[in-house]
């Protein structure tokens, strides 16, 4: 199984230095990294991009989240297409468990993500409604929609935040990738909804 990891930099060199170091130590056996440099920046962090194939896209004009990752997907070659934020740290190997979770009904899979303090991040949620948004934004009530199972078994969720998501490449292509009408935020909600509409599960 080959993985294509898509990372977008917005002057994110200080994070990419450590992410690339992590990937040098813990990455899928067959993998490539596609780095999109969205705006001109100091690229000295590329010195840490060793030990894995790297493709670099340098945008002439800045693009949104979905457009950048769709562009990366167009030049990817993996069976799995992975969206990774620059500030993610990969300090233990998640790839075997993620790969094992995939079957023919799974369109996307996301790992448990921990904060720097070790708390479980609120990275998977049920689909938003007006009531939920009012509670979250106006009243400040923020409760997790899903709880980590005691046995850590994968569970089906509505959507996973685009900080770290592994897509089945064929499913990503089938739904047309991200909807670029969303410039920033909600692209992840939308694509997970469309995966579900075509009968594909999103797993956490």
N, C-alpha and C positions, 0 to 999 in steps of 0.2 A: 504494500500500500504506500503510495507516494503522497506527501503532503506539500502543499504550497501555502506558505505563510505570508500574509499581506500586512505590512506595517506602514503607517503614514506618519511622516515627521512634519511637525509644525515648530521648527526650532527646538526639537526634542532631543538634541544630542546628549545631554547629561543622562537621560533615561536610556537612550539607545546603546550607550556604552555598556551599561550593565545588562540590558536585554541580550545584546549580541554575545556577551561573555556567557550568559546563561545558556543560550542556544548552542554555543560551542561545546558545552558540557552535556546538555540534555535536550535533544531534539529527535524527531523521528529518524530512523535509519536512512530512509530515502526521503529527502526533503529539499526544498528550495525556499529562499526568502526573497520576497519582492518588496523592495523599499521604495515608497513614493515620497519624494521630497517636494512638498507642496509649495514652499517658498524658498528663495535662496538663503543659505545658511552656512555656517562653519561645518565642514564635513569631516573634521579630523577624527570623529568617533568611528569612522569607517575602518580605522586601523584595527578595531576590535572585531570586525566582521570576518573572522577566519574560521575555516573548518567546515564551511557549508557554501553551496552555490548561492550567489547573490545577484539578483537583477535590480537595477536602479532605474526608476522613472523620475525625471526632473520636469515638473510642470512649468510651462511658460506663463500660465496664469493659475492662481489658486482655485481649487475645486472643493466641493463638499464631500462629506464622509462617504456617501453612497457612490458618487461618481468616481472617487479615488479608488475604492475597492473594486468597483466594476471594471475599471481600467486595468487594474492589476489582474483580475480574473481572466481578462481577455488574453493575457500573455502567460497565464499559468499552465502547468502541465500535470498537476496532481489530481489524484482521485478524491482528495479531501482539500477543501479550501478553507484556510484558517484566518479569521480576523483577529489581530492581536494589537492592543494599544501599546504605545511605546513604554508606558510606565509600569507595565506588568513585569513581575519577576517570576521566573520559572525555576524554582529551587528544588523541585523533585519531579520525577518523570511522570507526566500525566498521560502519555501517548498510548500506552498499552491499554489502560482502562477506557480511554475514549474510543479507541478502535474496537474494543470488545463490545461496547455498548451499541454500535451500529448494526442494524439489520436492514432489510429491504424497506421497512416502514419508517425508518428514521431519516429525516431531512437535515437535522442539525443537532449538535450535542455540545453542551457547555460544562466545564468543570466547576466545582465549588471554588470560589475565589475568596481568599482571606485578606483582610486589611493588614496594614503594618503591625497592628497590635494583636493579630491572630483571630479577630472576630470575623464571622461569616458575613461577607458583603451581600447587600440586597441586590443581587445581580440577575435574579429570575423573578418574574412577576406574572400575575394574571392580567388579562387584557384590561386596559383602562376604561372606566366609565366616568360619567360626569360626577356621580356621587363619590367615587374613589378619588378623583382629582381634587374635588373640593376638600375632602378630609386631609389629603396629603399636602396640598398647597396652601389652603386657607387656614385650616385648623392645625396643621403641623402634626397630624396623626400618621405616623409611619411605622406600620407593623409589617413584618415579612409575610408575603402571601404563601410561601412554601417553607417548610421546616426540613432540615437535613434528616433523612431517615437514620434510625439507630444503626442499621446494617450498611449504610452508605450505598444502598442499591439505587440504580438510576430511576428517576421518576419523570413522568411526563409533565411538562409545564407549558403555559401559554406562550411565553416568549423569554428570550435570554438577552441581556444587555450586550451591546456590541464591543465590549472590552476584550472578550476572549470567547469566540464561538467557532466551532468546527462544523463546516457545512459539507454534506455530500455534494461533490461538484456537479454531478448530473442533476440533482434536485435544484441546486442554485441556478444552473442554466435553464432548467425547465420553467422556473418562475420568473425568469428574466432578470435575476440579480436584484440589487437594491433599486427602489424607485427614487430616481434622482430629483423628483419634485420636492422631496424632503432634503433640505440642504444640510441640516445638522439636527439630530435627535428625531426619534420616532421611526427612523428607517428600520431599526431592528425589530420594533413592534410590528411594522407593516410586513416585512418579509416573513416573519414567523407566522403571521396570520395567513399569508398566502400559501405558505408551505402546508399549514393545516387544512386549508381549503382544497388542496390537491391530495389530501390523505396522508401527509407525512407528519411524523411526530417530532417534537422538539424535546430533547431529554436533558436533564440536569444530573 
